[in-house]
C-alpha cells in the first residue's frame, strides 16, 4: 500500500516518476499505473481483513507494522476501534517476528526474514498480478487467496497443527537460488574477505568529517526542482519532507551504536577490540585502534 497510501497527501507518484526520469515512455507509465491500482485494491482488502481477523481472533494481540514509507494515520484510525490491534512501528522487525506466532504479509521482504528466522509467514493474495509480485517472499510463505483460507491457516498455526520445520526444509532448496549463504558463514564475513583482498594504502582520517556545502546546496536545489511546482509550496514541502524522513529513519546516536556493538560482542564473543566514533550525522566509523 506504500504506493497508494502515501505519507504526503498531495503526492503524485506518476508525476514524480516522470520528473525523476523513471518513466520514459507510455508503456512504462501504463505499468506504473497498473502497479498503483493493484496496491490500491490490495490496501482495501487488507483493511477489511484486519477488522475480520481482529474479531475472529479476539483473544490474541495483533500487531500491525506499516511500511516505513506509507501513511500510518489510516491504520491508527482503524486500530482505535479494534481492542486487540495495535499499530507499532518501533524496533527491528526481526524482534517482532521472533515474538509472533505467525506473520501475515503480501509481497513483502518480511516473508523472507520470517523464513530465515524459522517463523511461519502467510502471503495473503486476494488479488494477484505476475508482473507486480515478487517471487521470493511469496514462495517462502504459505499462500492463501481468501479470508476464510487465511483464518483457517492462522488457527492451525496457533494450534501447532502445521509442521513448519518440514515446510522450511522443503523450501530451503528454493531459497538457496536467491540467498547465497542460507546455511554457510555470515555475509559480513564474506564481504570482509573480499575487502581484505583489495590493496589499499593506509591514510590518515580526521573526524568529524566536514560538511561539503557545495554538495549540500546542489542536492537541496535538486530536491526542490524535483518536487515543487511553485514557491508557495516551499514551506509545506519542508515540513512534510522532514516528517517523512523522520518516520523512515528517526536518527542514530553514538550511544545506540555502542549498544549495538556491545550486543555483537555478547552474541558472538567477538569484536571486543573494536571501537566506534561518530564521523557525521547518522554516520559512524567502527575501527580497531
Helices and strands as residue ranges (DSSP letters): H 13-19, H 26-56, E 62-64, H 73-80, E 85-87, H 93-99, E 103-105, H 110-116, E 121-124, H 135-139, E 142-144, H 147-158, H 164-176, H 187-196, H 213-227, G 231-233, H 234-248, H 254-268, E 274-280, E 283-288
